[in-house]
Amino acid sequence: MSLFNPWVLLGIILFVTSSFLGGYYKGSEDENARQQIEIAALNTKARETEQRMGEVAQTYSETLRKANNVAKAKETKLRNDVVSGKLRLFIPVKAPDCPLQAAPDAPVTAGDNSGEASAELSGQVSESLIAIASEGDTAIRKLNSCIEAYETLRNMK
């Protein structure tokens, strides 16, 4: 039996090839198992992060709901005060140029805006103004809550 015998060479080649293929198969199985373990760990971590993000979103949602309820109560009180006459809304107006002078001994009322004329708003205009301010405040609260939640979630990683 010589090393150059074709059967011996074929046996050596088959042995080396089968060793290589067996190692390759075993390595790929091991790598596949390692990847499955890593994927499971990453999925678990992602679920935990997702759960924490859901809790943060729920917290900000509840905070916004409470802030809206407080604001709604203040708005209702303001509307009731305007309707009952307890609170009156005024706006400054330009006084007409009048040749008549006010009497020099005319009393100056407290809260006088240095002679600036003002006009009282009607109930309907006051109501509209309160509604516009309320809508704006609601939008601002919602936007601020959204920004805070986004920043918290962005920095959560």
Residue pairs with C-beta under 8 A, 6 or more apart in sequence:
1 8
2 8
3 9
49 156
49 157
52 156
53 153
53 156
56 149
56 152
56 153
56 156
57 149
57 153
60 145
60 148
60 149
60 152
61 145
63 145
64 141
64 142
64 145
67 141
67 145
68 138
68 141
71 134
71 137
71 138
71 141
75 130
75 134
78 87
78 130
79 127
79 130
80 86
81 87
82 88
82 89
82 123
82 126
82 127
82 130
83 123
88 120
88 121
89 120
89 121
89 126
89 129
90 118
90 119
90 120
90 121
91 118
91 119
91 121
92 113
92 116
92 117
92 118
93 117
93 118
93 119
94 117
95 115
95 116
95 117
121 129
